């Protein structure tokens, strides 16, 4: 995996917990019980990270970078997978992680958002 900083970056986000979904062989990064990111291998054995993005932004990224594709085993409109041995710039990957976190955070109830905010 080329992006050795990814796990530390994701885990630095407030409220994120990591688990391992044995049935899927996925490392998942969760905010409460909602997935923000998953690191796994695709059907070809490539290391990938799957992240949620705004649909228009995700489509633009898939057009610009061949190492970004529709989400592996996820909703193809909202989720995108990045080849972790590819050539996506670090800054783009950080923006994708930040956006995935923000989208999941905003999907939580205001009460839960406030609870997470107290961790800061």
C-alpha positions as CSV (number, residue, x, y, z in Angstrom):
1,X,0.0,0.0,0.0
2,X,1.4,3.3,-1.1
3,X,-0.5,5.6,1.2
4,X,0.9,4.6,4.6
5,X,-0.6,7.6,6.3
6,X,-4.3,6.7,5.6
7,X,-5.2,4.8,8.7
8,X,-3.7,7.3,11.1
9,X,-5.4,10.1,9.2
10,X,-8.9,8.5,9.4
11,X,-8.5,7.5,13.0
12,X,-7.5,11.1,13.9
13,X,-11.1,12.1,13.0
14,X,-13.3,12.7,16.1
15,X,-15.4,9.7,17.0
16,X,-14.0,7.3,14.5
17,X,-13.7,3.6,15.5
18,X,-12.1,0.8,13.6
19,X,-13.5,-2.7,13.3
20,X,-12.8,-5.8,11.1
21,X,-15.7,-7.3,9.3
22,X,-14.5,-10.9,9.1
23,X,-17.2,-12.0,6.6
24,X,-16.0,-9.5,4.1
25,X,-12.4,-9.3,5.1
26,X,-12.8,-5.5,5.4
27,X,-11.2,-3.0,7.9
28,X,-14.0,-0.6,8.5
29,X,-13.8,2.9,10.0
30,X,-17.1,3.9,11.6
31,X,-18.7,7.0,13.0
32,X,-21.1,5.6,15.5
33,X,-22.4,2.6,13.5
34,X,-22.1,4.2,10.1
35,X,-19.2,3.5,7.8
36,X,-17.0,6.4,6.7
37,X,-14.3,4.2,5.0
38,X,-13.4,0.6,4.3
39,X,-10.0,-0.7,3.3
40,X,-10.0,-4.1,1.6
41,X,-9.0,-5.9,-1.5
42,X,-11.1,-5.9,-4.6
43,X,-11.9,-9.0,-6.7
44,X,-8.6,-8.6,-8.6
45,X,-6.7,-8.5,-5.3
46,X,-5.9,-4.7,-5.4
47,X,-5.7,-2.8,-2.1
48,X,-8.5,-0.3,-2.1
49,X,-10.2,2.3,0.1
50,X,-13.9,3.0,-0.4
51,X,-15.2,6.4,0.6
52,X,-18.5,8.3,0.3
53,X,-18.5,11.4,-1.9
54,X,-21.0,13.9,-3.2
55,X,-22.2,12.3,-6.5
56,X,-21.0,15.1,-8.8
57,X,-17.6,15.3,-7.1
58,X,-17.2,11.5,-7.2
59,X,-18.1,11.4,-10.9
60,X,-15.6,14.2,-11.6
61,X,-12.9,12.2,-9.7
62,X,-13.6,9.0,-11.6
63,X,-13.2,11.0,-14.9
64,X,-9.9,12.6,-13.8
65,X,-8.2,9.6,-12.2
66,X,-8.2,6.1,-13.6
67,X,-7.4,4.8,-10.0
68,X,-10.8,6.0,-8.8
69,X,-13.8,3.8,-9.7
70,X,-17.3,3.3,-8.6
71,X,-17.6,2.0,-5.0
72,X,-16.7,-1.7,-4.7
73,X,-19.8,-3.5,-3.3
74,X,-21.4,-0.2,-2.5
75,X,-23.9,2.2,-4.0
76,X,-22.3,3.3,-7.2
77,X,-23.7,6.9,-7.0
78,X,-22.4,7.8,-3.6
79,X,-19.4,5.6,-3.0
80,X,-16.0,5.5,-4.8
81,X,-13.0,3.1,-4.5
82,X,-9.4,4.2,-4.8
83,X,-6.6,1.9,-5.8
84,X,-4.1,2.2,-2.9
85,X,-1.2,1.3,-5.1
86,X,-2.3,3.9,-7.7
87,X,-1.4,7.5,-8.6
88,X,-4.1,9.6,-6.9
89,X,-2.4,12.6,-5.2
90,X,-2.4,12.5,-1.3
91,X,-4.3,15.8,-1.2
92,X,-7.2,14.4,-3.3
93,X,-7.4,11.3,-1.1
94,X,-7.4,13.5,2.0
95,X,-10.3,15.6,0.5
96,X,-12.2,12.4,-0.2
97,X,-11.7,11.2,3.4
98,X,-12.7,14.5,4.8
99,X,-15.8,14.6,2.6
100,X,-16.8,11.0,3.5
101,X,-16.5,11.9,7.2
102,X,-18.5,15.1,6.9
103,X,-21.3,13.4,4.9
104,X,-21.6,10.6,7.5
105,X,-21.4,13.1,10.3
106,X,-24.2,15.3,8.8
107,X,-26.4,12.1,8.4
108,X,-26.4,11.6,12.2
109,X,-29.1,13.1,14.4
110,X,-28.3,16.5,15.9
111,X,-28.1,14.9,19.3
112,X,-25.5,12.4,18.2
113,X,-23.6,15.2,16.4
114,X,-23.5,17.2,19.7
115,X,-22.3,14.1,21.6
116,X,-19.5,13.6,19.0
117,X,-18.6,17.3,19.2
118,X,-18.0,16.9,22.9
119,X,-15.0,14.7,22.2
120,X,-13.2,17.6,20.7
